[in-house]
Amino acid sequence: MKVVIIGGVAGGATAAARLRRLDERAEIVVFERSGYVSYANCGLPYYIGGVIEDPGALTLQTPESFFARFQVDMRVCHEVTAIHPEEKTVSVKNLETGEEFEERYDKLLLSPGAKPTQPRLPGVGLSKLFTLRTVEDTLRIKDYINAHHPRSAVLAGGGFIGLELAENLRELGMEVTIVQRPRQLMNPFDPDMAAFIHGEVRRHGVRLALGHTVEGFAERDGGVDVLLKDSEPLHADMVALAIGVTPDTALAKAAGLELGLKGSIVVNDRMETSIPDVYAVGDAVQVRHYVTGQDAVISLAGPANKQGRIAADNICGGDSRYLGSQGSSVIKVFDLTAAATGVNETNARKAGLDVDAVVLSPMSHAGYYPGGKLMTMKVVFEKESFRLLGAQIVGYEGVDKRIDVLATAIHAGLTAIQLKDLDLAYAPPYSSAKDPVNMAGFMVENLAQGVVKQFRAEDVPSLPQDGSVTRLDVRTAGEYGRGHIEGFRNIPVDELRARLGEIEVGKPVYVICQSGLRSYIACRILAGYGYEAYNFSGGFRYYDAVVNDRRLIEQAEPCGMDRR
């Protein structure tokens, strides 16, 4: 059996190695257009910033090492120019010699990946305009910085690559501006959680030009003008396009393969395309979203590697199935870590789901153990069934651990209430006896049982102003004085029982504190005396970040007070 693989990164490289482990006698040929195979796309910005010093560390394998271990013929700088399914051949061009030839296959695997989205705008081809997707792109940017010492950069796009590049260029001392049409960074996050990311990047000197449409680029004064609709141009010494990626499927289209969303390749759960003996994996394929069941294009390394393994199994006569992608991801944003899994609240509603969410601000480990830092966690669930749909976390420590627990819970089909039952490891330096994931489950259970009712940030502007409700802030007088929501009166929770006479009977009471803990206690006190009380989900700390664009505070007391 002869297997030809188009693309030698992530899915393609994984498939090649798996094929060899399953079939020692198979002939395996990989054609990779770039000069590198099996490289770490996610590490590229960190080489530019000097965090990764050795460019060789970016490549997990070389063609030589791959052949030595797996006997796979890795041909770099070879571009497949056409696929001929009826003849079972591909046309190939050696980009170094110009030689063109035909290669026969029994099974064909497409792993072309995705290419940086390049809008058809004036000036896209300028020499000071860069994209970042391949090792060659990285070296080009690095060489330009070393040779010309640019002092400023504009990044068009604020997704994973845009944020990582922004951080690394700031570490080099450059002035950095991120410009994009959407009014928030990082689409996997809801706007409220993205607000924490906005605050962090601004704190580190990155200018955000959100809600602006880029109309083109022009050279001026030795740099580049980024031309904006209805606004003055942004000028910088260099510009990087990071507005997303597009499935690289021109070959597949020309060969007659069925295409789906964004021109992606349609595959079944065995990674088979619409043409027999042709498989496809990675950023170029359409998958099923594990939570919504809808078609999706999810460009992440983890799914690509899993798909490569599955395709290899099936090429060798197995019956492996891809269950879908849920988009679990994590990113370092200066001092913050931001992570998401499943579907966010915004997209869940777009998918027609009736959803709710809880927001909490737990510490990364036991409050009495020194050094604990805050995180803000949002858990999204379906209202009636309490099916766990997704989660987002922003914080300083322990974020990656909790998002992986939540990702596993989603995959296992747990409800949000069942999070309370998870038996998670505890020691004071690492967690709390009631882990943040457990706490989220407790909160959802309280909602389900009617123990507490909640209101959220979007409800605050619509709260009646005619005196028909009571708005109550139960923080200390000092906390209240440092900032509060207009119209909320202050009665500290520890004084509440003694001052109940100040709260009119028969009116709903909307209660807020710093983190949501003391306000929950206040709601239970009020309920015990016959009041209808609503707890603000997330607390004032969360509200202040979302509404006033504050950064997430690092440390707090176990009771939910911020350390000053």
Number of C-alpha atoms within 10 A of each C-alpha: 12 13 20 24 27 23 29 30 28 27 32 34 26 21 28 28 19 19 26 19 14 15 14 10 12 16 17 22 21 24 25 24 21 18 17 22 27 21 21 16 19 15 18 24 25 18 20 24 20 15 12 15 12 9 14 11 13 21 16 14 17 17 19 14 13 19 13 11 10 17 20 22 18 25 21 21 17 24 19 23 14 17 21 14 17 9 9 16 19 19 15 20 19 17 15 10 9 10 10 14 12 16 13 15 22 14 19 24 28 26 31 29 25 19 18 17 14 15 12 9 12 12 17 16 11 14 13 18 20 19 21 22 18 19 22 14 14 22 16 16 21 16 13 15 17 11 9 9 12 18 16 18 25 28 27 23 23 27 19 22 24 24 25 21 24 29 24 20 24 20 16 16 13 19 19 25 24 23 28 22 16 15 12 22 26 20 15 24 26 20 19 18 24 22 23 24 29 23 18 20 22 15 13 15 14 22 17 20 18 17 12 16 18 20 16 17 22 15 16 11 9 10 19 24 22 24 21 17 11 10 10 10 17 17 21 24 23 25 26 20 22 26 22 18 16 19 23 21 24 13 15 21 15 12 15 13 19 15 19 16 14 15 19 25 30 22 23 16 17 21 29 20 23 16 14 11 16 23 27 31 33 32 28 29 34 27 30 20 19 19 21 17 13 11 16 21 23 21 21 17 18 15 22 27 19 18 30 28 23 25 31 29 21 17 26 17 9 13 12 17 16 17 14 21 24 25 23 23 20 19 19 16 21 19 12 21 19 26 23 29 26 27 28 24 27 16 15 21 13 9 13 9 16 14 20 17 23 22 24 23 29 28 27 26 25 22 22 12 13 10 16 25 21 26 25 25 27 25 27 26 27 19 15 10 13 19 19 29 32 28 29 30 26 30 28 25 21 21 23 19 12 20 25 17 15 25 21 14 19 22 18 10 13 16 19 30 23 19 24 21 11 13 10 14 11 14 11 15 15 17 20 21 14 18 24 24 23 20 17 26 22 19 22 26 19 14 16 16 9 9 14 20 18 18 18 16 17 11 10 14 8 7 16 11 11 7 9 13 18 22 26 25 28 27 25 17 12 8 18 20 10 7 11 20 15 7 12 16 15 21 21 21 22 14 11 17 14 9 12 14 9 9 18 13 14 12 15 16 22 23 30 31 30 28 27 26 23 24 27 27 17 27 27 19 17 20 16 10 12 11 18 19 27 25 26 30 28 25 26 23 23 29 24 20 21 21 12 11 19 20 21 24 19 18 20 21 15 14 12 22 18 16 9 7
